[in-house]
Amino acid sequence: MMLKKILFLVRNVIISGFILYGYNLIAVQFNMIIPINIFTLSFVTFLGAPALVALVLFKILVL
Protein backbone atom coordinates (compact mmCIF):
# COMPACT_ATOMS: atom_id res chain seq x y z
CA MET A 1 0.00 0.00 0.00
CA MET A 2 2.73 2.47 0.94
CA LEU A 3 4.87 1.40 -2.02
CA LYS A 4 1.97 2.17 -4.34
CA LYS A 5 1.76 5.74 -3.00
CA ILE A 6 5.50 6.24 -3.33
CA LEU A 7 5.49 4.97 -6.92
CA PHE A 8 2.52 7.23 -7.72
CA LEU A 9 4.42 10.24 -6.35
CA VAL A 10 7.62 9.35 -8.23
CA ARG A 11 5.65 8.93 -11.45
CA ASN A 12 4.01 12.32 -10.99
CA VAL A 13 7.36 14.00 -10.31
CA ILE A 14 8.81 12.51 -13.51
CA ILE A 15 5.79 13.54 -15.57
CA SER A 16 5.92 17.05 -14.10
CA GLY A 17 9.59 17.31 -15.02
CA PHE A 18 8.82 16.38 -18.61
CA ILE A 19 5.96 18.88 -18.70
CA LEU A 20 8.23 21.69 -17.47
CA TYR A 21 10.95 20.65 -19.89
CA GLY A 22 8.48 20.60 -22.78
CA TYR A 23 7.17 24.01 -21.82
CA ASN A 24 10.73 25.37 -21.68
CA LEU A 25 11.46 23.99 -25.15
CA ILE A 26 8.57 26.05 -26.51
CA ALA A 27 9.07 29.09 -24.26
CA VAL A 28 12.76 29.57 -25.07
CA GLN A 29 11.72 31.35 -28.27
CA PHE A 30 9.77 33.92 -26.23
CA ASN A 31 12.33 34.22 -23.39
CA MET A 32 9.76 32.89 -20.88
CA ILE A 33 11.74 30.00 -19.39
CA ILE A 34 10.66 28.64 -16.00
CA PRO A 35 13.62 27.08 -14.17
CA ILE A 36 13.28 23.43 -13.28
CA ASN A 37 14.13 23.24 -9.58
CA ILE A 38 12.67 21.58 -6.50
CA PHE A 39 10.14 24.37 -5.92
CA THR A 40 8.68 24.55 -9.41
CA LEU A 41 8.75 20.79 -9.78
CA SER A 42 6.88 20.21 -6.52
CA PHE A 43 4.42 23.01 -7.32
CA VAL A 44 3.53 21.45 -10.68
CA THR A 45 3.57 17.92 -9.22
CA PHE A 46 0.99 18.64 -6.54
CA LEU A 47 -1.20 21.19 -8.33
CA GLY A 48 -0.89 20.10 -11.96
CA ALA A 49 -1.55 22.21 -15.04
CA PRO A 50 -3.07 25.18 -13.14
CA ALA A 51 0.25 25.51 -11.32
CA LEU A 52 2.08 25.78 -14.64
CA VAL A 53 -0.33 28.51 -15.73
CA ALA A 54 0.19 30.28 -12.39
CA LEU A 55 3.98 30.12 -12.82
CA VAL A 56 3.72 31.57 -16.32
CA LEU A 57 1.44 34.38 -15.11
CA PHE A 58 3.80 35.06 -12.22
CA LYS A 59 6.69 35.28 -14.67
CA ILE A 60 4.76 37.69 -16.90
CA LEU A 61 3.31 39.94 -14.22
CA VAL A 62 6.03 40.08 -11.59
CA LEU A 63 9.36 39.39 -13.24
PDB file with one MODEL, atoms N, CA, C and O in Angstrom:
MODEL        1
ATOM      1  N   MET A   1       0.819  -1.188   0.000  1.00  0.00           N
ATOM      2  CA  MET A   1       0.000   0.000   0.000  1.00  0.00           C
ATOM      3  C   MET A   1       0.866   1.256   0.000  1.00  0.00           C
ATOM      4  O   MET A   1       0.637   2.169  -0.793  1.00  0.00           O
ATOM      5  N   MET A   2       1.853   1.306   0.880  1.00  0.00           N
ATOM      6  CA  MET A   2       2.732   2.469   0.943  1.00  0.00           C
ATOM      7  C   MET A   2       3.611   2.553  -0.302  1.00  0.00           C
ATOM      8  O   MET A   2       3.885   3.650  -0.790  1.00  0.00           O
ATOM      9  N   LEU A   3       4.050   1.422  -0.814  1.00  0.00           N
ATOM     10  CA  LEU A   3       4.868   1.400  -2.022  1.00  0.00           C
ATOM     11  C   LEU A   3       4.086   1.956  -3.207  1.00  0.00           C
ATOM     12  O   LEU A   3       4.655   2.635  -4.061  1.00  0.00           O
ATOM     13  N   LYS A   4       2.809   1.679  -3.264  1.00  0.00           N
ATOM     14  CA  LYS A   4       1.966   2.166  -4.344  1.00  0.00           C
ATOM     15  C   LYS A   4       1.886   3.699  -4.317  1.00  0.00           C
ATOM     16  O   LYS A   4       1.897   4.339  -5.369  1.00  0.00           O
ATOM     17  N   LYS A   5       1.808   4.280  -3.127  1.00  0.00           N
ATOM     18  CA  LYS A   5       1.755   5.740  -2.998  1.00  0.00           C
ATOM     19  C   LYS A   5       3.088   6.371  -3.387  1.00  0.00           C
ATOM     20  O   LYS A   5       3.124   7.418  -4.032  1.00  0.00           O
ATOM     21  N   ILE A   6       4.175   5.727  -2.990  1.00  0.00           N
ATOM     22  CA  ILE A   6       5.500   6.245  -3.332  1.00  0.00           C
ATOM     23  C   ILE A   6       5.717   6.187  -4.839  1.00  0.00           C
ATOM     24  O   ILE A   6       6.225   7.144  -5.423  1.00  0.00           O
ATOM     25  N   LEU A   7       5.345   5.092  -5.472  1.00  0.00           N
ATOM     26  CA  LEU A   7       5.488   4.969  -6.919  1.00  0.00           C
ATOM     27  C   LEU A   7       4.611   5.977  -7.650  1.00  0.00           C
ATOM     28  O   LEU A   7       5.015   6.512  -8.683  1.00  0.00           O
ATOM     29  N   PHE A   8       3.418   6.242  -7.130  1.00  0.00           N
ATOM     30  CA  PHE A   8       2.525   7.234  -7.715  1.00  0.00           C
ATOM     31  C   PHE A   8       3.166   8.623  -7.642  1.00  0.00           C
ATOM     32  O   PHE A   8       3.101   9.387  -8.606  1.00  0.00           O
ATOM     33  N   LEU A   9       3.774   8.947  -6.522  1.00  0.00           N
ATOM     34  CA  LEU A   9       4.424  10.244  -6.354  1.00  0.00           C
ATOM     35  C   LEU A   9       5.643  10.373  -7.273  1.00  0.00           C
ATOM     36  O   LEU A   9       5.844  11.416  -7.894  1.00  0.00           O
ATOM     37  N   VAL A  10       6.443   9.332  -7.360  1.00  0.00           N
ATOM     38  CA  VAL A  10       7.622   9.354  -8.225  1.00  0.00           C
ATOM     39  C   VAL A  10       7.202   9.509  -9.684  1.00  0.00           C
ATOM     40  O   VAL A  10       7.829  10.254 -10.437  1.00  0.00           O
ATOM     41  N   ARG A  11       6.156   8.818 -10.077  1.00  0.00           N
ATOM     42  CA  ARG A  11       5.654   8.926 -11.449  1.00  0.00           C
ATOM     43  C   ARG A  11       5.186  10.344 -11.740  1.00  0.00           C
ATOM     44  O   ARG A  11       5.457  10.876 -12.816  1.00  0.00           O
ATOM     45  N   ASN A  12       4.486  10.960 -10.795  1.00  0.00           N
ATOM     46  CA  ASN A  12       4.006  12.324 -10.991  1.00  0.00           C
ATOM     47  C   ASN A  12       5.153  13.324 -11.053  1.00  0.00           C
ATOM     48  O   ASN A  12       5.092  14.287 -11.817  1.00  0.00           O
ATOM     49  N   VAL A  13       6.192  13.108 -10.263  1.00  0.00           N
ATOM     50  CA  VAL A  13       7.361  13.996 -10.312  1.00  0.00           C
ATOM     51  C   VAL A  13       8.032  13.899 -11.673  1.00  0.00           C
ATOM     52  O   VAL A  13       8.416  14.920 -12.244  1.00  0.00           O
ATOM     53  N   ILE A  14       8.181  12.699 -12.199  1.00  0.00           N
ATOM     54  CA  ILE A  14       8.813  12.508 -13.508  1.00  0.00           C
ATOM     55  C   ILE A  14       7.978  13.145 -14.607  1.00  0.00           C
ATOM     56  O   ILE A  14       8.518  13.818 -15.486  1.00  0.00           O
ATOM     57  N   ILE A  15       6.676  12.942 -14.567  1.00  0.00           N
ATOM     58  CA  ILE A  15       5.787  13.541 -15.573  1.00  0.00           C
ATOM     59  C   ILE A  15       5.832  15.061 -15.485  1.00  0.00           C
ATOM     60  O   ILE A  15       5.848  15.739 -16.513  1.00  0.00           O
ATOM     61  N   SER A  16       5.854  15.599 -14.278  1.00  0.00           N
ATOM     62  CA  SER A  16       5.921  17.054 -14.103  1.00  0.00           C
ATOM     63  C   SER A  16       7.229  17.609 -14.646  1.00  0.00           C
ATOM     64  O   SER A  16       7.253  18.690 -15.233  1.00  0.00           O
ATOM     65  N   GLY A  17       8.302  16.881 -14.453  1.00  0.00           N
ATOM     66  CA  GLY A  17       9.589  17.307 -15.017  1.00  0.00           C
ATOM     67  C   GLY A  17       9.557  17.366 -16.528  1.00  0.00           C
ATOM     68  O   GLY A  17      10.079  18.306 -17.128  1.00  0.00           O
ATOM     69  N   PHE A  18       8.947  16.369 -17.150  1.00  0.00           N
ATOM     70  CA  PHE A  18       8.821  16.376 -18.609  1.00  0.00           C
ATOM     71  C   PHE A  18       7.912  17.507 -19.084  1.00  0.00           C
ATOM     72  O   PHE A  18       8.172  18.116 -20.122  1.00  0.00           O
ATOM     73  N   ILE A  19       6.855  17.791 -18.336  1.00  0.00           N
ATOM     74  CA  ILE A  19       5.959  18.884 -18.704  1.00  0.00           C
ATOM     75  C   ILE A  19       6.698  20.223 -18.644  1.00  0.00           C
ATOM     76  O   ILE A  19       6.581  21.035 -19.561  1.00  0.00           O
ATOM     77  N   LEU A  20       7.455  20.457 -17.572  1.00  0.00           N
ATOM     78  CA  LEU A  20       8.228  21.694 -17.468  1.00  0.00           C
ATOM     79  C   LEU A  20       9.299  21.779 -18.553  1.00  0.00           C
ATOM     80  O   LEU A  20       9.539  22.848 -19.114  1.00  0.00           O
ATOM     81  N   TYR A  21       9.934  20.660 -18.840  1.00  0.00           N
ATOM     82  CA  TYR A  21      10.952  20.651 -19.889  1.00  0.00           C
ATOM     83  C   TYR A  21      10.326  20.951 -21.248  1.00  0.00           C
ATOM     84  O   TYR A  21      10.871  21.732 -22.029  1.00  0.00           O
ATOM     85  N   GLY A  22       9.186  20.332 -21.526  1.00  0.00           N
ATOM     86  CA  GLY A  22       8.483  20.596 -22.783  1.00  0.00           C
ATOM     87  C   GLY A  22       8.040  22.045 -22.904  1.00  0.00           C
ATOM     88  O   GLY A  22       8.150  22.652 -23.969  1.00  0.00           O
ATOM     89  N   TYR A  23       7.540  22.592 -21.806  1.00  0.00           N
ATOM     90  CA  TYR A  23       7.169  24.011 -21.821  1.00  0.00           C
ATOM     91  C   TYR A  23       8.395  24.879 -22.112  1.00  0.00           C
ATOM     92  O   TYR A  23       8.315  25.818 -22.904  1.00  0.00           O
ATOM     93  N   ASN A  24       9.516  24.573 -21.482  1.00  0.00           N
ATOM     94  CA  ASN A  24      10.726  25.368 -21.685  1.00  0.00           C
ATOM     95  C   ASN A  24      11.254  25.265 -23.113  1.00  0.00           C
ATOM     96  O   ASN A  24      11.837  26.218 -23.630  1.00  0.00           O
ATOM     97  N   LEU A  25      11.053  24.116 -23.750  1.00  0.00           N
ATOM     98  CA  LEU A  25      11.461  23.987 -25.153  1.00  0.00           C
ATOM     99  C   LEU A  25      10.680  24.951 -26.040  1.00  0.00           C
ATOM    100  O   LEU A  25      11.228  25.518 -26.985  1.00  0.00           O
ATOM    101  N   ILE A  26       9.409  25.133 -25.734  1.00  0.00           N
ATOM    102  CA  ILE A  26       8.572  26.050 -26.508  1.00  0.00           C
ATOM    103  C   ILE A  26       8.835  27.497 -26.090  1.00  0.00           C
ATOM    104  O   ILE A  26       8.906  28.384 -26.941  1.00  0.00           O
ATOM    105  N   ALA A  27       8.979  27.738 -24.797  1.00  0.00           N
ATOM    106  CA  ALA A  27       9.074  29.094 -24.265  1.00  0.00           C
ATOM    107  C   ALA A  27      10.426  29.749 -24.494  1.00  0.00           C
ATOM    108  O   ALA A  27      10.551  30.963 -24.335  1.00  0.00           O
ATOM    109  N   VAL A  28      11.434  28.982 -24.862  1.00  0.00           N
ATOM    110  CA  VAL A  28      12.760  29.567 -25.072  1.00  0.00           C
ATOM    111  C   VAL A  28      12.722  30.577 -26.217  1.00  0.00           C
ATOM    112  O   VAL A  28      13.516  31.518 -26.226  1.00  0.00           O
ATOM    113  N   GLN A  29      11.841  30.409 -27.157  1.00  0.00           N
ATOM    114  CA  GLN A  29      11.721  31.346 -28.274  1.00  0.00           C
ATOM    115  C   GLN A  29      11.169  32.693 -27.817  1.00  0.00           C
ATOM    116  O   GLN A  29      11.437  33.720 -28.440  1.00  0.00           O
ATOM    117  N   PHE A  30      10.393  32.689 -26.723  1.00  0.00           N
ATOM    118  CA  PHE A  30       9.774  33.919 -26.229  1.00  0.00           C
ATOM    119  C   PHE A  30      10.463  34.447 -24.972  1.00  0.00           C
ATOM    120  O   PHE A  30       9.977  35.398 -24.359  1.00  0.00           O
ATOM    121  N   ASN A  31      11.575  33.850 -24.584  1.00  0.00           N
ATOM    122  CA  ASN A  31      12.334  34.218 -23.390  1.00  0.00           C
ATOM    123  C   ASN A  31      11.453  34.137 -22.136  1.00  0.00           C
ATOM    124  O   ASN A  31      11.497  35.031 -21.291  1.00  0.00           O
ATOM    125  N   MET A  32      10.667  33.086 -22.015  1.00  0.00           N
ATOM    126  CA  MET A  32       9.758  32.892 -20.883  1.00  0.00           C
ATOM    127  C   MET A  32      10.064  31.580 -20.157  1.00  0.00           C
ATOM    128  O   MET A  32       9.144  30.860 -19.769  1.00  0.00           O
ATOM    129  N   ILE A  33      11.326  31.270 -19.975  1.00  0.00           N
ATOM    130  CA  ILE A  33      11.741  30.005 -19.388  1.00  0.00           C
ATOM    131  C   ILE A  33      11.429  29.988 -17.887  1.00  0.00           C
ATOM    132  O   ILE A  33      11.682  30.961 -17.178  1.00  0.00           O
ATOM    133  N   ILE A  34      10.884  28.885 -17.427  1.00  0.00           N
ATOM    134  CA  ILE A  34      10.664  28.642 -16.000  1.00  0.00           C
ATOM    135  C   ILE A  34      11.730  27.645 -15.555  1.00  0.00           C
ATOM    136  O   ILE A  34      11.793  26.539 -16.091  1.00  0.00           O
ATOM    137  N   PRO A  35      12.562  28.009 -14.592  1.00  0.00           N
ATOM    138  CA  PRO A  35      13.623  27.084 -14.174  1.00  0.00           C
ATOM    139  C   PRO A  35      13.049  25.806 -13.564  1.00  0.00           C
ATOM    140  O   PRO A  35      12.037  25.831 -12.863  1.00  0.00           O
ATOM    141  N   ILE A  36      13.705  24.714 -13.844  1.00  0.00           N
ATOM    142  CA  ILE A  36      13.283  23.434 -13.278  1.00  0.00           C
ATOM    143  C   ILE A  36      14.100  23.213 -12.010  1.00  0.00           C
ATOM    144  O   ILE A  36      15.266  22.822 -12.073  1.00  0.00           O
ATOM    145  N   ASN A  37      13.485  23.465 -10.865  1.00  0.00           N
ATOM    146  CA  ASN A  37      14.131  23.235  -9.584  1.00  0.00           C
ATOM    147  C   ASN A  37      13.133  22.553  -8.654  1.00  0.00           C
ATOM    148  O   ASN A  37      12.021  22.227  -9.070  1.00  0.00           O
ATOM    149  N   ILE A  38      13.511  22.340  -7.432  1.00  0.00           N
ATOM    150  CA  ILE A  38      12.671  21.583  -6.503  1.00  0.00           C
ATOM    151  C   ILE A  38      11.349  22.293  -6.235  1.00  0.00           C
ATOM    152  O   ILE A  38      10.328  21.635  -6.036  1.00  0.00           O
ATOM    153  N   PHE A  39      11.351  23.623  -6.226  1.00  0.00           N
ATOM    154  CA  PHE A  39      10.137  24.371  -5.919  1.00  0.00           C
ATOM    155  C   PHE A  39       9.132  24.309  -7.067  1.00  0.00           C
ATOM    156  O   PHE A  39       7.957  24.012  -6.856  1.00  0.00           O
ATOM    157  N   THR A  40       9.599  24.590  -8.276  1.00  0.00           N
ATOM    158  CA  THR A  40       8.678  24.555  -9.407  1.00  0.00           C
ATOM    159  C   THR A  40       8.219  23.133  -9.694  1.00  0.00           C
ATOM    160  O   THR A  40       7.063  22.910 -10.055  1.00  0.00           O
ATOM    161  N   LEU A  41       9.114  22.182  -9.536  1.00  0.00           N
ATOM    162  CA  LEU A  41       8.746  20.787  -9.778  1.00  0.00           C
ATOM    163  C   LEU A  41       7.699  20.298  -8.777  1.00  0.00           C
ATOM    164  O   LEU A  41       6.738  19.630  -9.161  1.00  0.00           O
ATOM    165  N   SER A  42       7.879  20.626  -7.508  1.00  0.00           N
ATOM    166  CA  SER A  42       6.881  20.206  -6.515  1.00  0.00           C
ATOM    167  C   SER A  42       5.567  20.948  -6.697  1.00  0.00           C
ATOM    168  O   SER A  42       4.500  20.368  -6.492  1.00  0.00           O
ATOM    169  N   PHE A  43       5.622  22.221  -7.079  1.00  0.00           N
ATOM    170  CA  PHE A  43       4.419  23.013  -7.322  1.00  0.00           C
ATOM    171  C   PHE A  43       3.593  22.393  -8.448  1.00  0.00           C
ATOM    172  O   PHE A  43       2.380  22.233  -8.315  1.00  0.00           O
ATOM    173  N   VAL A  44       4.244  22.047  -9.545  1.00  0.00           N
ATOM    174  CA  VAL A  44       3.535  21.450 -10.677  1.00  0.00           C
ATOM    175  C   VAL A  44       3.128  20.008 -10.367  1.00  0.00           C
ATOM    176  O   VAL A  44       2.096  19.546 -10.852  1.00  0.00           O
ATOM    177  N   THR A  45       3.913  19.299  -9.576  1.00  0.00           N
ATOM    178  CA  THR A  45       3.567  17.925  -9.221  1.00  0.00           C
ATOM    179  C   THR A  45       2.276  17.867  -8.418  1.00  0.00           C
ATOM    180  O   THR A  45       1.405  17.045  -8.703  1.00  0.00           O
ATOM    181  N   PHE A  46       2.146  18.722  -7.425  1.00  0.00           N
ATOM    182  CA  PHE A  46       0.993  18.643  -6.537  1.00  0.00           C
ATOM    183  C   PHE A  46      -0.235  19.363  -7.073  1.00  0.00           C
ATOM    184  O   PHE A  46      -1.359  18.965  -6.766  1.00  0.00           O
ATOM    185  N   LEU A  47      -0.047  20.421  -7.873  1.00  0.00           N
ATOM    186  CA  LEU A  47      -1.201  21.191  -8.334  1.00  0.00           C
ATOM    187  C   LEU A  47      -1.523  20.995  -9.812  1.00  0.00           C
ATOM    188  O   LEU A  47      -2.611  21.359 -10.257  1.00  0.00           O
ATOM    189  N   GLY A  48      -0.606  20.431 -10.570  1.00  0.00           N
ATOM    190  CA  GLY A  48      -0.889  20.098 -11.956  1.00  0.00           C
ATOM    191  C   GLY A  48      -0.775  21.273 -12.916  1.00  0.00           C
ATOM    192  O   GLY A  48       0.013  22.197 -12.715  1.00  0.00           O
ATOM    193  N   ALA A  49      -1.594  21.206 -13.973  1.00  0.00           N
ATOM    194  CA  ALA A  49      -1.548  22.206 -15.042  1.00  0.00           C
ATOM    195  C   ALA A  49      -1.882  23.616 -14.551  1.00  0.00           C
ATOM    196  O   ALA A  49      -1.258  24.567 -15.023  1.00  0.00           O
ATOM    197  N   PRO A  50      -2.829  23.803 -13.631  1.00  0.00           N
ATOM    198  CA  PRO A  50      -3.072  25.177 -13.145  1.00  0.00           C
ATOM    199  C   PRO A  50      -1.836  25.798 -12.493  1.00  0.00           C
ATOM    200  O   PRO A  50      -1.671  27.017 -12.530  1.00  0.00           O
ATOM    201  N   ALA A  51      -0.977  24.990 -11.907  1.00  0.00           N
ATOM    202  CA  ALA A  51       0.253  25.510 -11.316  1.00  0.00           C
ATOM    203  C   ALA A  51       1.194  26.017 -12.403  1.00  0.00           C
ATOM    204  O   ALA A  51       1.866  27.031 -12.219  1.00  0.00           O
ATOM    205  N   LEU A  52       1.245  25.320 -13.527  1.00  0.00           N
ATOM    206  CA  LEU A  52       2.081  25.776 -14.639  1.00  0.00           C
ATOM    207  C   LEU A  52       1.571  27.113 -15.166  1.00  0.00           C
ATOM    208  O   LEU A  52       2.359  28.014 -15.455  1.00  0.00           O
ATOM    209  N   VAL A  53       0.270  27.237 -15.288  1.00  0.00           N
ATOM    210  CA  VAL A  53      -0.328  28.506 -15.729  1.00  0.00           C
ATOM    211  C   VAL A  53      -0.019  29.608 -14.714  1.00  0.00           C
ATOM    212  O   VAL A  53       0.301  30.732 -15.099  1.00  0.00           O
ATOM    213  N   ALA A  54      -0.111  29.293 -13.423  1.00  0.00           N
ATOM    214  CA  ALA A  54       0.194  30.278 -12.387  1.00  0.00           C
ATOM    215  C   ALA A  54       1.655  30.707 -12.445  1.00  0.00           C
ATOM    216  O   ALA A  54       1.956  31.886 -12.260  1.00  0.00           O
ATOM    217  N   LEU A  55       2.567  29.770 -12.699  1.00  0.00           N
ATOM    218  CA  LEU A  55       3.983  30.118 -12.818  1.00  0.00           C
ATOM    219  C   LEU A  55       4.247  31.021 -14.023  1.00  0.00           C
ATOM    220  O   LEU A  55       5.050  31.951 -13.951  1.00  0.00           O
ATOM    221  N   VAL A  56       3.565  30.738 -15.120  1.00  0.00           N
ATOM    222  CA  VAL A  56       3.722  31.569 -16.319  1.00  0.00           C
ATOM    223  C   VAL A  56       3.183  32.973 -16.053  1.00  0.00           C
ATOM    224  O   VAL A  56       3.827  33.960 -16.407  1.00  0.00           O
ATOM    225  N   LEU A  57       2.007  33.070 -15.433  1.00  0.00           N
ATOM    226  CA  LEU A  57       1.439  34.379 -15.114  1.00  0.00           C
ATOM    227  C   LEU A  57       2.325  35.137 -14.130  1.00  0.00           C
ATOM    228  O   LEU A  57       2.496  36.350 -14.253  1.00  0.00           O
ATOM    229  N   PHE A  58       2.879  34.436 -13.169  1.00  0.00           N
ATOM    230  CA  PHE A  58       3.802  35.065 -12.224  1.00  0.00           C
ATOM    231  C   PHE A  58       5.018  35.620 -12.960  1.00  0.00           C
ATOM    232  O   PHE A  58       5.478  36.726 -12.677  1.00  0.00           O
ATOM    233  N   LYS A  59       5.526  34.844 -13.897  1.00  0.00           N
ATOM    234  CA  LYS A  59       6.692  35.276 -14.672  1.00  0.00           C
ATOM    235  C   LYS A  59       6.357  36.517 -15.500  1.00  0.00           C
ATOM    236  O   LYS A  59       7.181  37.425 -15.614  1.00  0.00           O
ATOM    237  N   ILE A  60       5.153  36.565 -16.079  1.00  0.00           N
ATOM    238  CA  ILE A  60       4.757  37.686 -16.900  1.00  0.00           C
ATOM    239  C   ILE A  60       4.504  38.936 -16.069  1.00  0.00           C
ATOM    240  O   ILE A  60       4.980  40.019 -16.406  1.00  0.00           O
ATOM    241  N   LEU A  61       3.755  38.783 -14.983  1.00  0.00           N
ATOM    242  CA  LEU A  61       3.309  39.937 -14.220  1.00  0.00           C
ATOM    243  C   LEU A  61       4.342  40.485 -13.241  1.00  0.00           C
ATOM    244  O   LEU A  61       4.416  41.697 -13.039  1.00  0.00           O
ATOM    245  N   VAL A  62       5.126  39.625 -12.642  1.00  0.00           N
ATOM    246  CA  VAL A  62       6.027  40.082 -11.592  1.00  0.00           C
ATOM    247  C   VAL A  62       7.454  40.260 -12.088  1.00  0.00           C
ATOM    248  O   VAL A  62       8.100  41.258 -11.769  1.00  0.00           O
ATOM    249  N   LEU A  63       7.940  39.327 -12.845  1.00  0.00           N
ATOM    250  CA  LEU A  63       9.355  39.389 -13.243  1.00  0.00           C
ATOM    251  C   LEU A  63       9.551  40.047 -14.553  1.00  0.00           C
ATOM    252  O   LEU A  63      10.684  40.173 -15.018  1.00  0.00           O
TER     253      LEU A  63
ENDMDL
END
